[in-house]
């Protein structure tokens, strides 16, 4: 498969929301239409009004929000605040979401590099990958590890670079999310997926774009693999337990 072309415009992420792990939809209406096309052979096309009514329902029905705080926030209320934690483990996990630079030998702030902002789904100013603040697409080694042994496909990027992966992520969207400068080689954008919000995460298993983590414990173990493999940062079993203890508070 050939993937050619790069984004020609750059927009602030907050000005253009995207849905789905690969960022394929930019509105709830597009997401609804995609679901109609993907899940059944529809006998007729929905009208613009019907799609709008679906989107309006999703915006106003609490069932579509993972917490009451998010529902209130979506309707103009204050942004949700991170819980401080009560136990020592919860507090250590909370520190991993502090918006501070990551320093050698410390886990403080490592999660906030990608999970920051009111929705815990954007990069902060201290992102360890060099991505600008507000970026929403990252990879954490899920496709590279391929725990489920999914079929691997070969992709040719920019006409010359060959990448083998079970799911290349946002590069299959057309157009790609507009937050990446056009001069970045596509090979550096492989296996990137939209960072999900973490609010209510204890209720949303399985996790990751391929559903390869069945529990928060498996999520934490995946990050141990990722930090060690790609960043040379070692997480202990206690670090994993601290992450899980805090995530269960969200």
HULIN-V495757 format. One record per residue. N is the residue number from 0. RES is the residue in one small letter. PHI is phi as a letter, one per 40 degrees, with the letter a starting at -180 (NA if undefined). Layout:
n: {N | N}
res: {RES | RES}
phi: {PHI | PHI}
//
This chain:
n: {0 | 1 | 2 | 3 | 4 | 5 | 6 | 7 | 8 | 9 | 10 | 11 | 12 | 13 | 14 | 15 | 16 | 17 | 18 | 19 | 20 | 21 | 22 | 23 | 24 | 25 | 26 | 27 | 28 | 29 | 30 | 31 | 32 | 33 | 34 | 35 | 36 | 37 | 38 | 39 | 40 | 41 | 42 | 43 | 44 | 45 | 46 | 47 | 48 | 49 | 50 | 51 | 52 | 53 | 54 | 55 | 56 | 57 | 58 | 59 | 60 | 61 | 62 | 63 | 64 | 65 | 66 | 67 | 68 | 69 | 70 | 71 | 72 | 73 | 74 | 75 | 76 | 77 | 78 | 79 | 80 | 81 | 82 | 83 | 84 | 85 | 86 | 87 | 88 | 89 | 90 | 91 | 92 | 93 | 94 | 95 | 96 | 97 | 98 | 99 | 100 | 101 | 102 | 103 | 104 | 105 | 106 | 107 | 108 | 109 | 110 | 111 | 112 | 113 | 114 | 115 | 116 | 117 | 118 | 119 | 120 | 121 | 122 | 123 | 124 | 125 | 126 | 127 | 128 | 129 | 130 | 131 | 132 | 133 | 134 | 135 | 136 | 137 | 138 | 139 | 140 | 141 | 142 | 143 | 144 | 145 | 146 | 147 | 148 | 149 | 150 | 151 | 152 | 153 | 154 | 155 | 156 | 157 | 158 | 159 | 160 | 161 | 162 | 163 | 164 | 165 | 166 | 167 | 168 | 169 | 170 | 171 | 172 | 173 | 174 | 175 | 176 | 177 | 178 | 179 | 180 | 181 | 182 | 183 | 184 | 185 | 186 | 187 | 188 | 189 | 190 | 191 | 192 | 193 | 194 | 195 | 196 | 197 | 198 | 199 | 200 | 201 | 202 | 203 | 204 | 205 | 206 | 207 | 208 | 209 | 210 | 211 | 212 | 213 | 214 | 215 | 216 | 217 | 218 | 219 | 220 | 221 | 222 | 223 | 224 | 225 | 226 | 227 | 228 | 229 | 230 | 231 | 232 | 233 | 234 | 235 | 236 | 237 | 238 | 239 | 240 | 241 | 242 | 243 | 244 | 245 | 246 | 247 | 248 | 249}
res: {x | x | x | x | x | x | x | x | x | x | x | x | x | x | x | x | x | x | x | x | x | x | x | x | x | x | x | x | x | x | x | x | x | x | x | x | x | x | x | x | x | x | x | x | x | x | x | x | x | x | x | x | x | x | x | x | x | x | x | x | x | x | x | x | x | x | x | x | x | x | x | x | x | x | x | x | x | x | x | x | x | x | x | x | x | x | x | x | x | x | x | x | x | x | x | x | x | x | x | x | x | x | x | x | x | x | x | x | x | x | x | x | x | x | x | x | x | x | x | x | x | x | x | x | x | x | x | x | x | x | x | x | x | x | x | x | x | x | x | x | x | x | x | x | x | x | x | x | x | x | x | x | x | x | x | x | x | x | x | x | x | x | x | x | x | x | x | x | x | x | x | x | x | x | x | x | x | x | x | x | x | x | x | x | x | x | x | x | x | x | x | x | x | x | x | x | x | x | x | x | x | x | x | x | x | x | x | x | x | x | x | x | x | x | x | x | x | x | x | x | x | x | x | x | x | x | x | x | x | x | x | x | x | x | x | x | x | x | x | x | x | x | x | x | x | x | x | x | x | x}
phi: {NA | c | b | b | g | b | c | b | b | b | b | c | d | c | c | b | c | b | b | g | d | c | g | c | b | b | a | c | c | c | c | c | c | c | c | c | c | c | c | a | c | c | c | a | c | c | c | d | c | c | c | c | c | c | c | c | c | c | c | b | c | d | c | c | b | c | a | c | d | c | c | c | c | c | b | g | c | c | c | c | b | c | c | c | g | b | c | c | c | c | c | c | c | c | c | c | b | c | c | b | c | c | b | d | g | b | c | c | g | c | c | c | d | b | b | b | g | d | c | f | b | b | c | c | c | b | d | c | c | g | c | c | d | g | c | b | b | a | b | b | g | c | c | c | c | f | d | c | f | c | d | c | b | b | b | b | b | f | g | b | c | b | b | b | a | c | a | c | g | c | c | c | c | a | c | c | d | c | c | b | d | c | c | c | d | c | c | c | b | c | g | b | b | c | c | c | c | b | c | g | c | c | b | b | c | c | b | g | c | b | f | c | b | c | a | c | c | c | c | c | c | c | c | c | d | c | c | c | c | b | b | g | b | c | b | c | c | c | d | c | c | c | c | c | c | c | d | c | c | c}
//
